[in-house]
């Protein structure tokens, strides 16, 4: 059993002569006082981390559910993995300019946190850092950030708007997955890769601009973005992977750029508002069920040499008309 499994713990004690640890006001530190190792889980109210601490260790404040505010002093450079994970009562935290790295899951499940300003100089935000911070409405990212890990903002269901720093070149997988209130996001021009599920379930996102360097729309990237009405793909895109836009029920228009080689399985399945689409001559394959369930899709321009997968246009007006035309042709033969 770890200390995080002791929810009633109010104080930690260490023998004065201990060579590795020391305790100050019931909180555990390294012997030299530079690492804060563990805060008892039953601490309440505001906690001010003392001067001299440079690192907040893995899980140091994990599941301290009664803490409401934490002040981090200048000099701290690293916030460890899951450092504040599960601090459900935390509504505010002040981070100093010296912090350069926030570890995996550091603020995950901080369900009372409504906003946070990340300091200048921060370079790396790990995986799942703000995962399931369900009250988080606003976050300010400094331009110094060059890396944001997978699912860093996943299930932040109150987050409405975010601007990503210009030095970011990759949108990791699941980054904004299930951010159901997100209406506006600015992607930097130098982004070259958008990971799978990156915007899956962003049900209120009406539009997004894809940067010119992106070459692949990966699987499930925009799946169930139910408010997405229009999207412009740059000419650099050559592949749309499976289920990339599946369930985008408001999608009325999308350009398929010249150079597209493959449209994956169920890529646009269930896009019930899509009425027409032009498939360029560069396209060699359309996957199974690619446009299945696009119940308004009546006008489709297909290249002569394209390979069309099974049920690609099932339950669409175009598919029905195409099937009838084939039957008439067979009957004549």
C-alpha positions as CSV (number, residue, x, y, z in Angstrom):
1,X,0.0,0.0,0.0
2,X,1.4,3.4,-1.0
3,X,0.9,6.7,0.9
4,X,-1.7,7.8,-1.6
5,X,-3.9,5.0,-0.3
6,X,-3.9,6.5,3.2
7,X,-6.6,9.2,2.8
8,X,-6.7,10.1,6.5
9,X,-3.0,10.6,6.9
10,X,-2.2,14.1,8.3
11,X,1.4,14.0,9.1
12,X,4.7,12.2,8.2
13,X,7.6,11.9,10.6
14,X,11.2,11.1,10.0
15,X,14.0,10.5,12.5
16,X,16.2,13.6,12.8
17,X,19.4,11.7,11.8
18,X,17.9,10.0,8.7
19,X,20.4,10.3,5.8
20,X,17.8,10.3,3.0
21,X,14.7,12.0,4.1
22,X,13.5,14.8,6.4
23,X,10.0,16.0,7.5
24,X,9.0,19.6,7.8
25,X,5.5,20.4,9.2
26,X,4.5,16.8,8.5
27,X,5.5,16.9,4.8
28,X,8.3,14.6,3.4
29,X,11.3,16.0,1.6
30,X,14.7,14.8,0.5
31,X,17.4,15.3,3.2
32,X,18.7,18.4,1.4
33,X,15.2,19.9,1.1
34,X,15.3,20.2,-2.8
35,X,12.7,17.5,-3.5
36,X,9.2,17.5,-2.1
37,X,8.4,13.8,-2.0
38,X,5.0,13.5,-0.3
39,X,2.3,15.6,1.2
40,X,-0.1,13.8,3.5
41,X,-3.4,13.1,1.8
42,X,-5.6,14.6,4.5
43,X,-4.0,18.1,4.3
44,X,-6.6,20.9,3.7
45,X,-6.8,24.4,2.3
46,X,-3.8,26.2,0.9
47,X,-0.3,24.8,0.8
48,X,2.7,27.0,0.2
49,X,5.8,25.0,-1.0
50,X,8.9,26.3,0.8
51,X,11.8,28.1,-0.9
52,X,14.6,25.8,-1.8
53,X,12.5,23.1,-3.4
54,X,13.5,22.5,-7.0
55,X,11.5,19.4,-7.9
56,X,8.0,18.1,-7.0
57,X,8.3,14.4,-7.1
58,X,6.2,11.7,-8.7
59,X,2.7,11.7,-7.0
60,X,3.8,14.1,-4.3
61,X,0.3,15.6,-3.9
62,X,-1.6,12.8,-5.6
63,X,-5.2,12.5,-4.2
64,X,-4.9,15.4,-1.8
65,X,-8.5,16.0,-2.4
66,X,-9.0,18.7,0.3
67,X,-6.3,21.0,-0.9
68,X,-7.8,24.1,-2.6
69,X,-4.7,26.1,-3.6
70,X,-1.0,25.4,-4.0
71,X,1.8,28.0,-4.3
72,X,4.9,26.8,-6.1
73,X,8.1,28.9,-5.4
74,X,10.6,30.2,-7.8
75,X,13.3,27.7,-8.3
76,X,11.1,24.7,-9.1
77,X,12.0,23.4,-12.6
78,X,10.4,20.0,-12.7
79,X,6.9,18.9,-11.8
80,X,6.9,15.1,-11.7
81,X,4.5,12.5,-13.1
82,X,1.0,12.6,-11.4
83,X,2.4,15.2,-8.9
84,X,-1.1,16.7,-8.4
85,X,-3.2,13.9,-9.9
86,X,-6.6,13.5,-8.3
87,X,-6.5,16.8,-6.3
88,X,-10.2,17.2,-7.0
89,X,-10.6,20.2,-4.6
90,X,-7.8,22.2,-6.2
91,X,-9.2,25.4,-7.8
92,X,-6.0,27.3,-8.2
93,X,-2.2,26.9,-8.5
94,X,0.6,29.3,-9.2
95,X,3.5,28.0,-11.3
96,X,6.8,30.0,-11.4
97,X,8.7,30.9,-14.6
98,X,11.4,28.4,-14.0
99,X,9.3,25.3,-14.6
100,X,10.5,23.7,-17.9
101,X,8.7,20.3,-17.7
102,X,5.4,19.0,-16.5
103,X,5.3,15.2,-16.2
104,X,2.8,12.7,-17.3
105,X,-0.6,13.0,-15.7
106,X,0.6,15.8,-13.4
107,X,-2.9,17.4,-13.1
108,X,-5.0,14.6,-14.3
109,X,-8.4,14.3,-12.6
110,X,-8.1,17.8,-11.0
111,X,-11.9,18.2,-11.5
112,X,-12.1,21.5,-9.6
113,X,-9.5,23.3,-11.6
114,X,-11.1,26.0,-13.8
115,X,-8.1,27.8,-15.3
116,X,-4.4,27.8,-15.4
117,X,-1.6,30.0,-16.9
118,X,1.5,28.0,-17.8
119,X,4.7,30.0,-17.3
120,X,7.1,31.3,-19.9
121,X,10.1,29.0,-20.3
122,X,7.9,25.8,-20.1
123,X,9.1,23.4,-22.9
124,X,7.5,20.1,-22.4
125,X,3.9,19.0,-21.4
126,X,3.7,15.3,-20.9
127,X,1.0,12.8,-21.7
128,X,-2.4,13.1,-19.9
129,X,-1.2,16.2,-18.0
130,X,-4.7,17.7,-17.8
131,X,-6.7,14.6,-18.5
132,X,-10.3,14.7,-17.3
133,X,-10.0,18.2,-15.8
134,X,-13.7,18.5,-16.4
135,X,-14.0,22.1,-15.1
136,X,-11.0,23.5,-17.0
137,X,-12.4,26.3,-19.1
138,X,-9.3,28.2,-20.1
139,X,-5.6,27.5,-20.3
140,X,-2.8,29.8,-21.5
141,X,0.2,28.1,-23.2
142,X,3.5,30.0,-23.6
143,X,5.3,30.2,-26.9
144,X,8.2,28.3,-25.4
145,X,6.3,25.0,-25.5
146,X,7.6,22.7,-28.2
147,X,6.1,19.4,-27.1
148,X,2.6,18.4,-25.8
149,X,2.0,14.7,-25.1
150,X,-0.8,12.4,-26.1
151,X,-4.2,13.0,-24.4
152,X,-2.8,16.1,-22.6
153,X,-6.2,17.7,-22.7
154,X,-8.4,14.6,-23.2
155,X,-11.9,14.8,-21.7
156,X,-11.5,18.4,-20.7
157,X,-15.2,18.7,-21.2
158,X,-15.5,22.4,-20.2
159,X,-12.6,23.7,-22.4
160,X,-14.0,26.0,-25.1
161,X,-11.0,27.6,-26.8
162,X,-7.3,27.1,-27.1
163,X,-4.4,28.5,-29.1
164,X,-1.3,26.3,-29.6
165,X,2.2,27.7,-29.6
166,X,3.8,28.4,-32.9
167,X,6.8,26.1,-32.3
168,X,4.6,23.0,-32.1
169,X,5.1,20.7,-35.1
170,X,3.1,17.6,-34.0
171,X,-0.5,17.2,-32.6
172,X,-0.2,14.0,-30.7
173,X,-2.9,11.3,-30.6
174,X,-6.0,11.9,-28.5
175,X,-4.8,15.4,-27.7
176,X,-8.3,16.9,-27.6
177,X,-10.3,13.6,-27.6
178,X,-13.8,14.1,-26.0
179,X,-13.3,17.9,-25.5
180,X,-17.1,18.2,-26.1
181,X,-17.3,22.0,-25.5
182,X,-14.4,23.0,-27.7
183,X,-15.5,25.5,-30.3
184,X,-12.2,27.1,-31.4
185,X,-8.6,25.8,-31.8
186,X,-5.7,27.4,-33.6
187,X,-3.1,25.1,-35.1
188,X,0.4,26.4,-35.8
189,X,1.4,26.7,-39.4
190,X,4.4,24.4,-39.0
191,X,2.3,21.4,-37.8
192,X,3.1,18.5,-40.1
193,X,1.4,15.6,-38.3
194,X,-2.0,15.2,-36.5
195,X,-2.3,12.0,-34.5
196,X,-5.1,9.5,-34.5
197,X,-8.2,10.5,-32.5
198,X,-6.8,14.0,-32.0
199,X,-10.2,15.7,-32.1
200,X,-12.5,12.7,-31.8
201,X,-15.7,13.6,-30.0
202,X,-15.2,17.4,-30.2
203,X,-18.9,17.7,-30.8
204,X,-19.1,21.5,-30.9
205,X,-16.1,22.3,-33.1
206,X,-17.6,23.9,-36.2
207,X,-14.4,24.4,-38.3
208,X,-10.7,23.9,-38.3
209,X,-7.9,24.9,-40.6
210,X,-5.5,22.1,-41.5
211,X,-1.9,23.4,-41.9
212,X,-0.2,23.1,-45.3
213,X,2.4,20.6,-44.2
214,X,0.0,17.9,-43.1
215,X,0.2,14.9,-45.5
216,X,-2.1,12.3,-43.8
217,X,-5.5,12.6,-42.0
218,X,-5.1,9.7,-39.6
219,X,-7.7,7.2,-38.3
220,X,-10.6,8.6,-36.3
221,X,-9.0,12.1,-36.2
222,X,-12.3,14.0,-36.4
223,X,-14.8,11.1,-35.7
224,X,-18.0,12.3,-34.2
225,X,-17.3,16.0,-34.6
226,X,-21.0,16.5,-34.9
227,X,-20.8,20.3,-35.5
228,X,-18.1,20.3,-38.1
229,X,-19.7,21.8,-41.2
230,X,-16.8,22.4,-43.5
231,X,-13.1,21.5,-43.7
232,X,-10.5,22.4,-46.2
233,X,-7.7,19.9,-46.8
234,X,-4.4,21.2,-48.1
235,X,-2.9,19.9,-51.3
236,X,-0.2,18.1,-49.3
237,X,-2.7,15.5,-48.1
238,X,-2.4,12.2,-50.0
239,X,-4.2,9.8,-47.7
240,X,-7.4,9.9,-45.5
241,X,-7.3,7.0,-43.1
242,X,-10.2,4.9,-41.8
243,X,-13.1,6.6,-39.9
244,X,-11.3,10.0,-40.1
245,X,-14.6,11.9,-40.5
246,X,-17.0,9.2,-39.4
247,X,-20.1,10.5,-37.8
248,X,-19.5,14.2,-38.7
249,X,-23.3,14.6,-39.2
250,X,-23.1,18.4,-40.0
251,X,-20.4,18.1,-42.6
252,X,-21.8,19.7,-45.8
253,X,-18.6,20.3,-47.8
254,X,-15.1,18.9,-48.0
255,X,-12.6,19.3,-50.8
256,X,-10.7,16.1,-51.7
257,X,-7.4,17.6,-53.0
258,X,-5.6,16.5,-56.1
259,X,-3.0,14.0,-55.0
260,X,-5.2,11.9,-52.7
261,X,-4.3,8.3,-53.3
262,X,-6.5,6.5,-50.7
263,X,-9.7,7.1,-48.9
264,X,-9.9,4.6,-46.0
265,X,-12.6,2.3,-44.6
266,X,-15.6,4.2,-43.2
267,X,-13.7,7.5,-43.7
268,X,-16.9,9.5,-44.2
269,X,-19.5,7.0,-42.9
270,X,-22.6,8.6,-41.4
271,X,-21.9,12.1,-42.7
272,X,-25.6,12.6,-43.2
273,X,-25.4,16.3,-44.4
274,X,-22.9,15.6,-47.2
275,X,-24.6,16.1,-50.6
276,X,-21.8,16.0,-53.2
277,X,-18.2,15.1,-53.5
278,X,-15.5,15.1,-56.2
279,X,-13.0,12.2,-56.1
280,X,-9.8,13.3,-58.0
281,X,-8.2,11.2,-60.7
282,X,-5.2,10.5,-58.4
283,X,-7.4,8.3,-56.1
284,X,-6.6,4.7,-56.6
285,X,-8.8,3.2,-53.8
286,X,-11.9,3.9,-51.8
287,X,-12.2,1.7,-48.8
288,X,-15.1,-0.4,-47.6
289,X,-18.1,1.6,-46.3
290,X,-16.2,4.8,-47.0
291,X,-19.4,6.8,-47.5
292,X,-21.9,4.4,-46.1
293,X,-24.9,6.1,-44.4
294,X,-24.3,9.4,-46.1
295,X,-28.0,9.7,-46.6
296,X,-28.0,13.0,-48.6
297,X,-25.1,12.1,-50.9
298,X,-26.5,12.1,-54.4
299,X,-23.8,13.6,-56.5
300,X,-20.4,11.8,-56.7
301,X,-17.8,12.2,-59.3
302,X,-15.6,9.1,-59.5
303,X,-12.4,8.6,-61.6
304,X,-12.6,5.8,-64.1
305,X,-9.7,3.7,-62.7
306,X,-10.6,3.9,-59.0
307,X,-11.2,0.7,-57.0
308,X,-14.3,1.0,-54.9
309,X,-14.6,-1.2,-51.8
310,X,-17.6,-3.1,-50.5
311,X,-20.6,-1.1,-49.4
312,X,-18.6,2.1,-50.0
313,X,-21.8,4.0,-50.9
314,X,-24.3,1.9,-49.1
315,X,-27.5,3.7,-47.9
316,X,-26.8,6.7,-50.1
317,X,-28.8,8.1,-53.0
318,X,-25.8,7.8,-55.2
319,X,-25.2,4.2,-54.2
320,X,-28.8,3.3,-54.9
321,X,-28.7,4.9,-58.4
322,X,-25.4,3.3,-59.1
323,X,-26.8,-0.1,-58.2
324,X,-29.8,0.4,-60.4
325,X,-27.6,1.4,-63.3
326,X,-25.5,-1.8,-63.0
327,X,-28.7,-3.9,-62.9
328,X,-30.0,-2.2,-66.1
329,X,-26.6,-2.8,-67.8
330,X,-26.6,-6.5,-66.7
331,X,-30.2,-6.9,-68.0
332,X,-29.3,-5.6,-71.4
333,X,-26.4,-8.1,-71.6
